[in-house]
């Protein structure tokens, strides 16, 4: 593979790569604002200027005048012409200086100073504080006080662009990432730039607002605090948050994401894209980003026994005992897996049902289809339909097919993973006639009619995996601790099996995965490139 030299380091590149992309592939960051690996090149911020010596020693030079203190006059001189690394394509044996060039360092200081001339110093109230490129590069490249003492140019602040986004024009550096994203990725050119120089700002198309399924991505691509989401705005400081790798539970695409949580409170205020070229590239849809709300919304936090007015809260051990008694007294048992739960949870229930409870046919609870698209959103709004099916051994039936055996008396007790599910009235009425044991993290149609409800952890609170529409297994990592009495789903099921007289030697999730034998899916995909610097 051909290479270039970047500050003396050999960097391989592919045909057509620009200097900044070749460096990014190697996990090296050339300072930049307007460039993003998933968008077209604008080359308008000039922060990525570098000194370039082309093969054969060719280098563009500029005639300049430098002040000579001894002569007390300006004297003719030369200096390299700096070029934007985001725009210049790599050539074999090209020698590029970024951090090692005094000319580049001086240029970046001036670019920073220009961008900060009219920028408000409102970092204490800015949601971007702590992950702002203006802050980072000022510390890295400038560290100089502001020399302009005139009043800054004032622009609109706190402008609502639509249901999800607020715009602060004074913070905007007009990098146009948001404009290019809506045009190139979302396919809705609703944003544009008006005016020039220090009067420039981002505006909406006349008569429009920022709407659709991908509006929150403009916040994600913004390198400063100009665009913020109404969902996360003023909710938390990023330095209080911890992040773990997760997978969006919103649909079968399985977008890779960072789950940001506050370890002090267990709250999950934000979900944001994690780069994976094979799945979601750099993006997520708005509904996927907002799935973080499921961690706190409508949760089952205590075990209960009984239905309706007879329902009462009990300890988890008491609920397990009650569930075990129902199983021991049952002539036949049904089992319902969930397309919303992890493959490990589904495999555990399927194994217990088939090995110990004599269940022949496994059924699947799921949500119906929604509005998919050609960008990311899959029509299947369940994250793990394939994983649950594979966990069942490939033989799984819709939950509606339980109606006949329950009504006919062939199935008297049903054990279910109670994720979100669409139930028609006939199925709901039939299930209401059985003794229902539900393991769920949230109140659903199944928990409302259950005889025993046991709280389990949400996807954000336990290790696990989903198998996406491509058939690829993708693991996610536990963030905050489970709420209330919740346990990981597989753990709660193992405890039920033990209570019912069928002990399993599965103490950790790795024991479940070992029992699965890796047969549930293909190997996990890994990002084909490091996390894009602008994503942070």
N, C-alpha and C positions, 0 to 999 in steps of 0.2 A: 504494500500500500504506500502511495506517495506521502511525503511528510513536508511540513514547514517547521521552521524554528520560531518559537515564541519565547522571548526572553531567555534564549539559549536552550530551551527544552524542545525535544523532537515531538511534534504533534501530527499524528496521521490524519488524513482527510479523505473524504469521498468526493467524486467528481461533482462539481457544482457547489460544494460547500463554501460558504464565506468564512473569513477568518474567525469571526465570533462564534459561528456554529461549530466549527472544528474544535475550538477551545471548549465550548460548552459540552460537546460530546465527551470530552476528557474530564469533565467536572471542574474546569477552570473558568472563572468569571472575569471577563473583560467588562469594566464598568459601563453601564448603559441604562437608558430609560425607555426609549421608544421601541427597541428591539424586543421581540418575543418569538421563541422558536416555532410557535404555531401560527404566526401571522406573517403577512407580507412585510417587506422592508420599507420603512419610511425614511430613515436616516435624517431625522429632523432634530434630534436632541444634541448631537455632536459630542456626547460624552464618551463614545467608544473610539475616539480618534487614536490612531496608532502610527508609529513610524515604520515605514515599509522599505525594505531593500529587496528589489526583485532579482531573480536569477541573473548572474553576470555582473552583479554589483550596481545595477541601474537603480537610481534613486532620484525622485523628483525633488528639486530644491527651489527655494524661494529667495529672491533678492530682498534684503531687509536693511534697515538702518538701526544700528545699535549705539547707544550712548557710551562714549569713551570718556571716562572721568579725567584721564590725564590730559587729553586734548581739549576737554571741555566742549565737545561737539559730537554730533552723530557721524558715524563712519559706516560705509557700505560693508555688508556682511551677507552671509548665506545661512539658511537653516532648512531642515527637511520640511517638505510639505506633508502635513499630517492628513491621513485619510480615514474615513469611517470603517471600522472593522466589520460592521454589519453589512456593508455593501460590496466590499472588495472580495472577489473570489480567490481562493487559494491557488497558488502555483507551486509546483515542486521546487524545493530548495529556496523558497521565499524566506527571508529573514525579517521577523516582525518584532518590534520592541514596544512593549506596553508599560509594564511596571519599571523597566530598566532605562527608560528614556526620560531625561530631564525636560525635553521639549513637550512630551506627552503629559508629564506631571504638571507643568506650568499651564498647558492648555486646559486640562481638566479643572484646575483651580479657577480659571476664568469662566469656564462653562458653569461651574457651580455658583460662582458669584453672580453671573447673569441671571440664572434661574431663581436665585434667592433675593434679587433686588426688590421685587414686589411681593415676595411670598410672605404671608403672615406668620409670625412666630407664635402660633397658637398650639404648639405641640402638647401642652398640658391637657387640652380638651379634644385633641384630634385622635380619632380611633386608629389611625395608622401609626401612632407613636409606638415605637418598639419594633416595628417591621417596615420602616419607611426608608426608601432608598436615598432620599434627600439627606436624612440624618446620617445614614451609614456612610455615604460618600463624602459628606462634609467632614466627618471624623477621619476618613481615609485619605482624602485628597486636598482638603483646604485648611481647616482649623484656623480660619482667619476671621476677625471681626468684620461686621458689615461696614463698608465705607460710605455708602449712600445714606444721607441723613434727611433727604426730602421725604415728603409724604408718599406712601406707596399708592399705586393705582388700585382703586377699589372696584370690586366686581360683585355680582350677585352671590349671596351666600345662602345656604340651606334651601336650595331650590329643589322641589319635589319633581323628579323626572317621570314619576309614575308610581304604581303601587309598591314597588320594592326598593327604589334607589333615590338617594338624596345627593345633590351636586353642589359643591362649593367651588365656585370659579376662581376665587382668590388663591386656593391651594393648587389649582390645576397648572401643570407645566405643558399642556397641549401636546402630549406625546402622540396622541391619536390612536392609542391602542384600543380604546373603547369603540371608536368609530370603525376601525378595521375589523374588530371582532363582530360587531353587529352586521357589518356588510359581508364579510367573508365566511363566517362560521354560522351565525344565526340566520343569515340570508334575509335580513330586514334592515336596510340602510336608513334607520330612523335618526341616527346621530350624525352630526357634521361639525365642522369648525368654521367660525366666522372671525373676521378681522385678522390683523397681522401684528407681529411684534408683541409688545406688552399689553395690547388690547385683545389678543386672541382668547377665545373661550369656546367651549363645546356647547352646542345648541341642539334642540329637537327640531325635527321637520315640522313645518307649520301645520297646526291642527292635530298633531300626533302626541302621544306620550310613549314612554319606554315601557313596552308591554310584550308579552309572549312567554315562551318557556325557558329562555336563556338570559334573562335580564341581569341576574345576579353575577354573571360572569364579568360584567364590566367593572364591578368592584374588585373581583379577583385579579384582573389584568392591570388595574390601575396601580402604578408604582408608588404613588403618594396618597394623600388623604382626600383627594378631590371627589371621589365617588365612594359612597358608603351605603351599605344595605340598611334598610329600616329594621330588619330583623336583628342584626348584631349591634347596631349603632348605640353607643353608650351603655352596653351590657357588661363589658368586661375589659380589663387591661390584658394585653397578650402575654405580658411577662408573668402573670399569675396562672397562665394556662399550661398544660402539658399536652403533648400530642402523641397519638398512637396510629399505626397503620390500620385502616379499616376498609370495608367494602360497602358501598351504598346499598341499602335494602329496598330501594324504591322500585326497581324493575329488574328484568332478567339480563340487562346489559352488564351489571356488576361493576359500575364505575369505581375505580380505586380512589380512595379519599383519605384525608387526614381528619381524625376525630380529635377536636380540641376540647378538653375538659378541665374543670377547676378541681384540683385534688382536695381543696379545703371544704368544698360543699358537695362535690359529686355532680354538679350541674354540667351539662354539655351545651354551651352556648353557640357552637359553630361546627359546621362540617364544610370542608373545602376540598377541591380536587387534588389528587395525587397523581403525578405523571405516570402513565403507562401507555406506550405507543400501540400496544396490541389490543387495548380495550377502549379506553376513553381519551387517549392522547393527553390533553391538558384540561379537559372540560368536564362540567356536570350541568344538568338541567336544574332549574329552580326547585322543582319538587324534590329532587334528590338532595339538594343542599338542605332543604327544610326538614328532612327526615330526622334531624337531630332532636326535633321536638318530641319524637316518640319516646325518648328516654325518660322524660318527666310527665308526659301526658297520659292520664287515664290508667295509671299503673295499678297492678295488683300487688299489694305490699304485705298482706297477711293471708294466711290460710283460712279457708272457711269450710264449714260443713252444713248441709241443709239447703233447701230451696226457699225462695220467696221470703215470707215473713219468718220462716223457721231458720233462715240462714244465720249463722253466728260465727264469729271469729274464734279460731282455736290455734294452738301451737302447731308448727309444722309436723311434729312427731304424732300429734293426735290426728291430724288430717291424713297422714300416711297410714296410720293404723286403721282409720275408717275406710280408706280406699282399699287397703289389703283385705279387710273383711268383706267388702263388696265383691272383690275378685274371687275370694275363696268360696263364696256362696253362689257364684254364677255358674250356670250350666254352659254358657258359651259367651265369648268376649269378642268385641270388635275393637279395632285400633285405627285411629285417624292420625296420619302424619300431617305435617304442615309445610307448605311451600314457602312460608315466611321464616321458618326456623333453620338453624344450621344443619349441615349434613350429619354432624356428630350427634345432635339431638335426635334426628330422624332415624339414624342407624340404631341408636340405643333402644328406642321404642320398637322399631321393627324387629330387632334381635330378641327382645324380651317377649314381644307378642308371638312371634313364630316359634321360639324355643321353649317357652314356659307356659304360655297362655293358650296354646292350641289354635291360634288365629290362622286361618287359611288365606283370606283375602285382606289386603291392607288398603285403606282408603286415604284420600288426600284432601285436606282443606286448603282452599286458596281463594285469592281475589280474582274477579273476572278481568277481562281486558280493559285497557284504557287507551287514550290517544297517543299512540306511538308516532315516531317520525323517522326520517332518513338520516338524522344527525346522531342521536344517542339513544333516545327513548324507545324501548322495546314495548310492543303491544302487551306482553305479559308483565303485569305489574308485581309479580312475585319474584324475589331474588333467587329462589332456590328450587324451582320446579324440577329441574334436571337432577339436582343433588338429592332431593327427597325421593325421586323415582329410582335413582341408582341405589340409594340406601335401602330401598324396599326390595331390591333384587330385580328391578325392572317391571314388576307386576304391581301396579297401583291403580285404584279405581276412584272415580269422583265420589265425593262425600254423599252426593245425592243417591248413590246406589246402595247406601246403608238403609234407606227408607224401608224397603220391602222386608229384609231380614229382621229389622227391629219391630215393625208392625206385626210381622208373622210370628214373632216370639222366638226366632232362631238366635237372635242376639239380645241378651238381657243387660249387659254392662258394656260400656264403651269407654276406652281410655284414649284421650285426645291431646295432642299438642295444640293449644288454643291460640294460634296466631290469628291475625285478621282474616276473616272468611266471609264470602258472600253465600248466604243461605236463603233459599226460597221458602215460602211458608210451609210447603208440604214436607220438606226435609227437616225444617225446624220443629214442626209438630211431631214428626216421627221420632226425632232424637229426644224430644222432651218426654217420651214414653219409656226411654231406657234409663238405667242408672248411669250417670255421666261423671267421669273423673277427668278433670281438665288441668293440664299444666300450662300456665300462661303468664306472660309478663304484663299484659294489659287486659282491661275489660273488653270482651268481644261478645259476639252473638252466642258463642259456646259457653263462656263463663256465666252468662246470665241464666242459663238453664241447668247448670251443673249441680250435682249433689255434693261433690268435693272439688274444691279449687285449691291448687298449690301454686304459690308464686315462684316464678323462675326469672332468671336474669334476662335482660334485653340483649340484643346482639352487641350493643356497645359495652356491656359489662362482663362479657365472657369471651374466651378464645373460641374460635370456630372457623367454619369455612362455608362458602357458597359455591355452587357450580353454575356458571353463567350460561347464556344462550349458546355460546361457542363450545360448551362442554369442558370448559377449563376451570379447574378448582382454584379458588382464590381464598387464602387464609386472612382472617382478621384477628386483631389483638384486643384483649380486654383493656378498657380505659378506667372509668370510675368503678368503685365497689358497688355491688348489687344493692338496690334499694330494699329496705325493710328486711323481711325474712327470705328474700329470693336467693335461690341457688342456681348455678348453671343447669340448664335443662337436663343434660345427660346425667348429672350428679343426682338430681331429684328423682329421676326415673330409676337409677341404680338403687337408690334407697327404698323406693317402692318395691322393687323386685326382692330385695333382702327382707323387707317387712312381710312380704307374701310368701317367704320361704324359698326364694330362688336367688341366693347370693351370687354376686358377680365380683370378680377381683379387679374392678376398674376404679382406681383411686384418683387418677389424673387423666386429663384429656388425651395425653399421649397413649394411655392404655386403650382408650376407645379407638384412636387412630390405628394402633397396632392391630386391634381386632378387625378393623375395616380392611386392613391389608393393602391400602392404597388402591383398592379395586373400584372405589366409588367415582374416580375421576382421573383425568390426565394430570400431569404435574402442573404445579402452579406456574403462572407466567411471572416474569420479572420485567420491570421497566427496561426498555431497550436503550434508554439514556438516563443519566442522573436527573434528579429533580431540577426542573428549570429554575435558575436563579430568580427570575421575576415572579415565580409563583409564591415566593415567600415575601 
